[in-house]
Amino acid sequence: MARQRLKSDLPTKVCPVCQRPFAWRKKWADCWDDVKYCSERCRRRRNN
């Protein structure tokens, strides 16, 4: 049985809209390099 990673061990980025750090999520495993925003809300607010 594999050990789980601690959240502090996961890679992080800073959202350009809200300036908050966000951590890697499993659903972003295939596209982590393309992820820029922490949430759908920030993605929609990017130009405002």
Long-range contacts (C-beta under 8 A, 24 or more apart in sequence): 15-39, 15-42, 16-46, 17-42, 17-43, 17-45, 17-46, 18-42
